[in-house]
Amino acid sequence: MLKNKKSPVDEKKLSKKYRTNVSSLIRWWKNGKSDVEIATATGIDLLTLKKIKSEIEIAHRRQRLEQKKASLELDQASKQRQIFFRPLI
């Protein structure tokens, strides 16, 4: 079952920045196409494709780090409560 998560990548912003359809590029990457195949099919420079791919990877990495940080904070908060409510030994 697919989860409806908000994508960390602003595809419209990237499309406007690089003047290309980023959502179709993402779809091609998901289908297993290589950068060279995409570059020849779309006419986009290979360096530009690498830049787009790195921006997408960085956005996903930032989202994972934020989620990890939030879960650690939640875990530490629950541990603090456990210590607070634990009877003295």
HELIX and SHEET records of a PDB file:
HELIX    1   1 GLU A   11  TYR A   18  1                                   8    
HELIX    2   2 VAL A   22  LYS A   30  1                                   9    
HELIX    3   3 ASP A   35  THR A   42  1                                   8    
HELIX    4   4 LEU A   46  PHE A   85  1                                  40    
END                                                                             
